[in-house]
Amino acid sequence: MIAELPQAVANYDHALDELNVPELEAALTEDTTWTFTMPGQGVLGPVAGRAAVLDFIRDGHTAQTGRARHHLGNAVVTTTDATTAEIRAYLLQTRNTGESIQMISTGVYTFGLRLYDGGWRIAELTLTLDNAF
C-alpha cells in the first residue's frame, strides 16, 4: 500500500505539467481542497472542489509562458491508515522557454490522500512556497 502513495502523487504531477484533464480528474477526489501560502502574499484558498481546482489549473496554464515542470523530491509518507495517508515532499518548479531554463520556485507540498473510488486520490493539497513568483 505505501508504494502506491508516491505513485499517486507522481501521476498527479505529470498530469499537472501536461494539463491532462482526465488524469487530473482521476488524481483528485470530488471534494479536494487546495491551499497555498506565498511569502508576502499570505494564504490563497482554499480552492474547494475538483471542478474549481481544475479551473484554477487551467487558468494557471493559460497565464504561463514556456513549459513548467514540478519536480518533487524527498517525498516521505508521514501518516497512513487503511483509507487515508499524508505525504510531504519538496517542490522545485522550473520553466523552459526554449531560450532559457529558469528556476521559478521552491517549497513544501503536503498531500492528504484518501482511498477513493478504488484508488488513492488527493483529497487535500497544501503548498507552502519559499518565494513569491
N, C-alpha and C positions, 0 to 999 in steps of 0.2 A: 504494500500500500504506500509506504513512504516514497518509493522510487517513482510512483505515478505523480506525486505532487509537483516536483520541479518540472516534469514534462508538461503538466497543465499550464504552468506559468510560461514556459518556453513557447508553447503553442500560441498562447495569447500574444506574446512579444512579437513573434513572426507575423501573426495576423495583423497586429497593430501597424507594423512598419510597412506592410504590403497593402493596407486598407482592404483586407479580405473580410468583408462584412459577414458572410455566412460563418466563417471561422471565428470571428469575434463574437457573434451571437452564441455560438456553441461554447465559447470560453467563459461566458458570463451568466450568472443567474438572472432571472427576470427582475429581481428586486435589488440588484447590485447597487452599491454606492461608491463613489469616488470622492476623495478629499485630498487637496493639495495644499502644501504650505510653502510659500516662497519668501525669502528674506526681503524685507522692505515692503512686501505686498500683503502679508498676512495669509489668512486661510481662504482658499477658494473652494466652495462647495459646502456641503456635499452635493454632487451631481447624483441624483437618485433615479434609479430605474434604468433598465437596459436600453430602452429607446432614447432616453435623454443622454446616456453615456455615448451611444453610437452617434447621435447628433453632435456631441461635443468633439468626438474623434474626427468626424467628417469636417467640421469647422476648422479644426487644427490642421488637417491635411490640406485644406484649401488655402490656408494662410501661409503654409510653409513654402520655402524655396529649397530646391535641391532634394536629396534623399536623406531622410533622417533614419538613424538606426539607434535602437535602445539596446545597450549591452548590459546584461545582468551578470553580476559576479558575486562570489562568496555567499551564495544562497544557502540558507540554513532553515530547516524545519524547527520552529521554536515550540509549537504545541500541536498536538493531534489527539483525536479520539476517533471513534468509528465513523462519524459523519462530518467533523469539522477539522480544519488544520490551519496553521499560520506559517507563512514563510516570510523571512526577512532577506532582502538582497540589496546589494549596492547597484546603483544605476550610473552608467556613463553614457551620455547621449551625444552622438556625433551627427554631422551633416556633411554630405558630399555634394558640392555644387557642380562638379565636373571640372572646375578650375582649382578648387581648393577643398581641403578637408578640415573641418572645424570641430573642436570640442565645444558643445553647446552648454552642457550642464552635468553636474554630478548630484547624487542624492541617495536617499534610502527609501526603498519600497517596503511596505508591509502588505502582504496579500492574505486576506482572510478567505479561505476556500471552504466550500461546502459540497458534500456529496449530493448531487442534484441530477435528476433525470438520468441516472446510470453512470455518471462520471463526475470528476472533480471540476468544479466551476468556481470562478472568482465571485464571491459574494460582497467583498469589501476590499477596496484598494486605497491605500494611503501612501502618498508620496511626499516626502519632505526634501525639498531641493536645497542644495548648499549655496546656490547662487540664483539670482533673478536673470532671466534672459529676455 
